[in-house]
């Protein structure tokens, strides 16, 4: 685990906490702390011990970007320590969780996960106390957060814009490599909305990008290149796939013969 503090000019902390597989972001506001994603279940107790060493302020809220095990399950240990902390998700997260329960056997098989680790009921995943549609602008602890829903890796996924820090926290939309937008073994993924989300992030003109997988990116130029190139690459694949399907080509044939431009290398 590594912890990097991108401290603001006002002296408050903005911590990017990187576990071996997934990251979380902790934001210090004037009156408390906001955690963006909670990691996998084993990360929860680690975070419960770590957070008080970073700030003595209380944890006010946990925003869960989507229901996947590496993002949501750490919240249980955190709720045990800070029971008044709100859980923030999209309204669509509720449908997402219901789907996780209904398809638990399929998810376990195709993701190579143990069936026992899949939820049996919706309360096996963190239950939100605040939900929103499309966009939520909310002051938490004296600081403004903007939560933006855009289907991508899941139907309920969202990313977060923190205006005071000029920081975008990208959940799984950006991962530092060409993301998995569906391979026949995954639940439905939403490529067009995913592309639009990446381009909307560029429009925010952030100075700092904090992803849930991979390293942070500093500087608007590097961020725009990273997000823009990912969006363009996904759009290219989408267009190539649609053209091939409309010509009656098999899916495996399209994947095997796609002409990959050097600009995406």
Buried (B, 14 or more C-beta within 10 A) or exposed (E): EEEBBBEBEEEBBBBBBBBEEBBBBBBBBEEBBBBBBBBBBEBBBBBBEBBEEBBEBBBBBBBBBBBBBBBBBBBBBBBEBBEEBBBBBBBBBBBBBBBBBEBBEEBBEBBEEEEEBBBEEEEBBBEBEBBBEEEBEBEBBEBEBBBBBBBBBBBBBBBBBBEBBBBBBBBBBBBEEEBEBBEEEBBEBBBEBBBBBBBBBBEBEBBBBBBBBBBBBEEBEEBBEBBBBBBBBBBBBBEBBEEBEEEEEEEEEBEEEEEEEEEEE
